[in-house]
Amino acid sequence: MGFFSRLGSKISHGLEAGARLGKKVLGNVHRVGNKIATTGAKIVSGVERVPVIGQALAPVTGVVRSGLGLIKNVSDMAGRGKDMIEDAEDIVRRGASAIRTGDVQSASEVMRRGKDLVGSAKSQLERAQQVKSDAVKIANRSNMP
């Protein structure tokens, strides 16, 4: 095994370990975020149903609902990020197989899937920027007297 082959193998193993960690972290963010958003929405709904207290706390519950929506968005994005890592791993595996076998048709399919994944990643980035903007708006609303 030559130097570049060993180096490539080490890089590959490092990337696989990073992908595993990324999937684990994003999966946990998705799972916990969904639990927080669901439980929080039930609590806010319960508070809003109490006649006098619900009316008195309406401004606060509105901000809390916005925050819970933000948590849900982040959770959904984490779930999509995990899925994208899995898709990327599959693309890399299929690409390596196509290179080994010399299958041009499979290589073309891998390239098409890769381009689709790039488009999806750009879409997620735009969504993340929108979520960031929403977070700033919510923070500004909660700081009002």
Secondary structure, DSSP 8 states (H G I E B T S, - for coil): --HHHHHHHHHHHHHHHHHHHHHHHHHHHHHHHHHHHHHHHHHHHHHHHSHHHHHHTHHHHHHHHHHHHHHHHHHHHHHHHHHHHHHHHHHHHHHHHHHHHT-HHHHHHHHHHHHHHHHHHHHHHHHHHHHHHHHHHHHHHHT--
